[in-house]
Amino acid sequence: MKMVCTKKNLNSGLTITSRVIGSGNTLPILNNILFKTEDGRLKLSSTNLEMAINTWVGGKIEEEGEITVPARLINDYVNNIAADKITITSKNHTLFLEAEKAQTHIKGLSSEEFPLIPEIKDENFAKVDGKEFSKIIRQVTFAAAFSETQPEISGVLFSFDGSDLVLAATDRYRLGEGKVKLTAPITTPKQVIVPARAVNELARIVGSGIVEILLGEGQICFRAPDVELVSRLIEGQYPDYKQIVPKNYSTEAEVDKEQFMQSLKAASLFTSENKNIELDLNPQNKQIVIKSQSSQVGDSEISVDAVFAGQKNTIVFNYRYLLECLSNLADERVTLKAISSSSPAAIVPVGRENYLYIVMPIKI
Amino acid sequence: MKMVCTKKNLNSGLTITSRVIGSGNTLPILNNILFKTEDGRLKLSSTNLEMAINTWVGGKIEEEGEITVPARLINDYVNNIAADKITITSKNHTLFLEAEKAQTHIKGLSSEEFPLIPEIKDENFAKVDGKEFSKIIRQVTFAAAFSETQPEISGVLFSFDGSDLVLAATDRYRLGEGKVKLTAPITTPKQVIVPARAVNELARIVGSGIVEILLGEGQICFRAPDVELVSRLIEGQYPDYKQIVPKNYSTEAEVDKEQFMQSLKAASLFTSENKNIELDLNPQNKQIVIKSQSSQVGDSEISVDAVFAGQKNTIVFNYRYLLECLSNLADERVTLKAISSSSPAAIVPVGRENYLYIVMPIKI
């Protein structure tokens, strides 16, 4: 292989592909990035066997070829050298990088050892706007379970229907659901479960362009300009979460999100190991009063101004389930909706219809 | 105790005092901050037995008193509540904080259990400008040894002489020396060794005001406006480091600091466990060529443009000793000065006379 490209392009390609690569891989080839000339560009690939990232770097190809080199090493190296253009040559499992003031030989491994990354040849199934997509991903994915024993809820449910793509994630104690518009409606509804880690990675790599979604046999591919992420799908039946979403609420309290979040953080310092805090929704005082106590540390009572609809209510929550949702929202105000101390409650952003968070109270 | 102060003032006082407190103290009282009314203000104190910080918070004292409470807890709490003014009351080993929308009881420990912090009553021995002082501290202190077996070089040598305070730190492989002007000359020269950790902490707490330095029996106190740090001194004979500082050099190479640093970082990726890199100082090519190689990873050669005086030289260094110095300098350009492959070399900032770094080469 021999090609010339800019340091800037190579750097950003290496940064994107390096992210998938974990530390402590027992299989050395998984620490490496695959360099391969393809259709007049350099294709960089990385994989952790569950998901893979391909990205393309423009440049001038003088000789076709392929090789793999350690991801962290080459990424750190290119990051630190001062260079405009870099000439990349491979020979005998060694990559030779040459810039005006820097040159290096990096020992690599044969590209033949590199795991095959599945190619999904079909036409795209659906398209979404990258920016909206990555926003909704961040607001939903954190709610997925880490469970290895329940693989289906360790993923995010993607439901394609008409003009909508609905993402949902739950660990059975709370649920995040967000909607993003498809750029064109689809005719056949479809549901797939994508591993949460791949979905999180996706939020980092998609930019402001259009993202094409391709479905293959047990695989999904998200294709943005110059970069794509391929992930295996999780098999199994996703829980029918719609049935736990309440139709009506008896109390609605609208608050400043930041203030609510800070107050919950302060209150959380006075919880015991159970992490319980009590919220008194008090329409008469126009306040949510957050109460917490720990026999070892002390107690706390903090009021947050709220605009109310409905009746008085008192509910106990695990504060982490509230904070995780709030810290992933960029909205200025949110509404907390409740029914009773034993029914699921909801958090929704004010002035936005495409997001819902459901959280189960702690029954005392 | 009963007093009223602003959240802002309490917050900054708690942040400063919390820093000294480590984690995993076996003695619970060392996790606590001492609150004590004193001369119409609230005095906050913390200690790790080696050093202590006192800071003062203005406010309205209604009732004298003292108590200790867990540092991290109260710091996080005050940080997170929305409040202008806070009323602080103590009673029966409990601290009661009350703001408009938040109130808390925090369980504390009796102030009688709190270690006595030595008071140095003498008049100040010397004074320095806080801003210059903290800059020089950062450029010198990193060079101190971590050694417990050689306590004298685990500290920073403070040499007061005439109008100068000279700080020096070494681990016997490298040496940092920096000078700061005293606001008024002193008559009796004096040398003391201050633990490096206390000196580092000092750089964080002194602001732009004047810092008074007070010397007591085995103790030193640095007093800035509203905050002071008291540290024990290290006994022992500091090595006579002046003798290793070369008088003349045979090669001087002036380089862009940032570019030199980045190039060293890139080169460092190709060192073995010995961390050796070779610098070829080449007046003819007007370049420093940085060479490194590792049998496992590969090799690298990077050139940095330099303005030379003197002859050609080749020296091997542990790259960490160069990077640690450069990353602590804010100067745009530095000069590397060398004699031979077996003599100490120097790094000095261009256009500044008050700093010197000496580093021993690796003899191959």
Contacts between the chains, C-beta under 8 A, distances in Angstrom:
chain1	res1	chain2	res2	distance
A	70	B	297	7.4
A	73	B	269	5.6
A	73	B	297	6.3
A	76	B	265	7.5
A	76	B	266	7.4
A	76	B	269	5.6
A	77	B	266	5.2
A	77	B	269	5.5
A	77	B	300	7.4
A	79	B	266	8.0
A	80	B	262	4.7
A	80	B	263	7.2
A	80	B	265	4.5
A	80	B	266	3.7
A	81	B	262	7.2
A	81	B	263	7.0
A	81	B	266	4.9
A	81	B	302	6.6
A	82	B	259	5.8
A	82	B	262	6.6
A	82	B	263	7.3
A	94	B	298	7.0
A	101	B	263	8.0
A	101	B	302	6.2
A	101	B	303	4.4
A	101	B	304	7.3
A	102	B	263	7.4
A	102	B	266	6.8
A	102	B	300	7.2
A	102	B	301	7.2
A	102	B	302	4.3
A	102	B	303	7.3
A	103	B	300	7.4
A	103	B	301	5.4
A	103	B	302	7.9
A	104	B	270	6.9
A	104	B	298	6.2
A	104	B	299	6.6
A	104	B	300	4.2
A	104	B	301	7.3
A	105	B	298	4.5
A	105	B	299	5.2
A	105	B	300	7.9
A	106	B	297	7.0
A	106	B	298	4.3
A	107	B	296	7.0
A	107	B	297	6.1
A	107	B	298	4.9
A	259	B	82	5.8
A	262	B	80	4.7
A	262	B	81	7.2
A	262	B	82	6.6
A	263	B	80	7.2
A	263	B	81	7.1
A	263	B	82	7.3
A	263	B	101	8.0
A	263	B	102	7.4
A	265	B	76	7.5
A	265	B	80	4.5
A	266	B	76	7.5
A	266	B	77	5.2
A	266	B	79	7.9
A	266	B	80	3.7
A	266	B	81	4.9
A	266	B	102	6.7
A	269	B	73	5.6
A	269	B	76	5.6
A	269	B	77	5.4
A	270	B	104	7.0
A	296	B	107	7.0
A	297	B	70	7.5
A	297	B	73	6.3
A	297	B	106	7.0
A	297	B	107	6.1
A	298	B	94	7.0
A	298	B	104	6.2
A	298	B	105	4.5
A	298	B	106	4.3
A	298	B	107	4.9
A	299	B	104	6.6
A	299	B	105	5.2
A	300	B	77	7.4
A	300	B	102	7.2
A	300	B	103	7.3
A	300	B	104	4.2
A	300	B	105	7.9
A	301	B	102	7.1
A	301	B	103	5.3
A	301	B	104	7.3
A	302	B	81	6.6
A	302	B	101	6.2
A	302	B	102	4.3
A	302	B	103	7.9
A	303	B	101	4.4
A	303	B	102	7.3
A	304	B	101	7.3
